[in-house]
Amino acid sequence: METLVWVLHVIVAIAVIALVLLQHGKGADMGAAFGSGSSGSLFGASGSANFLSRSTAIVATLFFLTSLGLAYFGLQQHKPASVLDRTQVPAQSAQPAAPAPSQDTGSKAEDIPQ
């Protein structure tokens, strides 16, 4: 499922880039707004949105949704809930390990029987 969302995300990202590059910029009409007087607003006539702008809005919404889906899948990996879960306690054997024999051969006061 995650692979499908990744593939869809890449396709939608390429579509967003293509649709944005295909659109006519609003800044190009700025000279016409001051010179020809054909439009009443500063950045051109403000009519209804055309096909490219509506498509861009739809594809941008799909990009947002696939981004949320990928974030959800990224959180599904097991992450420890506390510090105690992070440390792995090794399995202990049934019998405790015997202490290592000491190499000290000198006599001590506690070694002398009384």
C-alpha positions in Angstrom: 0.0 0.0 0.0 2.8 2.4 0.9 4.5 1.7 -2.5 1.2 2.6 -4.3 1.0 5.9 -2.3 4.7 6.7 -3.2 4.0 6.1 -6.9 0.9 8.2 -6.8 2.8 11.0 -4.9 5.5 11.2 -7.5 3.0 11.2 -10.4 1.0 14.0 -8.7 4.2 16.0 -8.0 5.1 15.9 -11.7 1.6 16.9 -12.6 1.7 19.9 -10.2 5.0 21.0 -11.7 3.6 20.7 -15.3 0.3 22.5 -14.5 2.1 25.4 -12.8 4.5 25.8 -15.7 1.7 25.7 -18.3 -0.3 28.5 -16.7 -0.1 32.0 -17.9 1.4 34.3 -15.3 -0.7 37.1 -13.8 2.3 39.5 -13.9 2.3 39.4 -17.7 -1.1 41.2 -17.8 0.1 44.0 -15.5 1.2 46.2 -18.4 -2.2 45.7 -20.1 -3.9 46.7 -16.9 -2.3 50.1 -17.0 -2.0 50.7 -20.7 -5.0 49.3 -22.6 -7.7 49.8 -20.0 -9.3 46.5 -20.9 -9.3 45.2 -17.4 -10.7 46.7 -14.3 -8.4 45.2 -11.7 -4.7 45.6 -11.2 -3.7 42.0 -12.2 -6.2 41.5 -15.0 -9.8 40.6 -15.3 -10.9 38.5 -12.3 -13.3 36.1 -14.0 -14.0 32.5 -13.1 -11.1 30.1 -12.7 -10.2 28.4 -16.0 -9.5 24.7 -16.5 -5.7 24.9 -15.7 -6.2 26.7 -12.4 -9.0 24.3 -11.3 -6.8 21.3 -12.3 -3.9 22.7 -10.4 -6.1 23.1 -7.3 -7.3 19.5 -7.5 -3.8 18.1 -8.1 -2.4 20.2 -5.3 -5.1 18.8 -3.0 -4.1 15.2 -4.1 -0.4 16.1 -3.4 -1.4 17.2 0.1 -3.4 14.1 0.8 -0.6 11.8 -0.5 1.9 13.7 1.7 -0.4 13.0 4.7 -0.6 9.4 3.7 3.2 9.0 3.5 3.5 10.7 6.9 1.1 8.2 8.4 3.0 5.3 6.9 6.2 6.8 8.3 4.8 6.8 11.8 3.7 3.2 11.6 7.3 2.0 12.2 7.7 0.7 15.7 9.3 3.3 17.9 9.8 2.8 21.6 7.3 4.6 23.8 9.7 5.1 26.7 13.4 5.0 27.6 12.8 1.6 29.2 11.7 0.1 25.9 14.9 1.3 24.2 17.3 -0.8 26.3 17.4 -4.5 25.6 17.9 -6.6 28.7 19.8 -9.8 27.9 18.1 -13.0 28.9 19.7 -14.2 32.2 20.6 -17.8 32.7 18.9 -19.9 35.5 22.2 -20.1 37.5 24.2 -17.1 38.4 27.8 -17.0 37.2 30.4 -18.2 39.6 32.8 -15.5 40.9 36.3 -15.5 39.3 39.0 -17.0 41.5 41.3 -14.5 43.0 44.9 -14.5 42.0 46.1 -13.0 45.4 48.1 -15.6 47.4 49.1 -13.3 50.2 47.7 -14.0 53.7 45.3 -11.6 55.2 44.1 -11.2 58.7 40.7 -12.6 57.8 42.2 -15.7 56.2 44.0 -16.8 59.5 41.8 -19.1 61.6 41.5 -18.2 65.2 
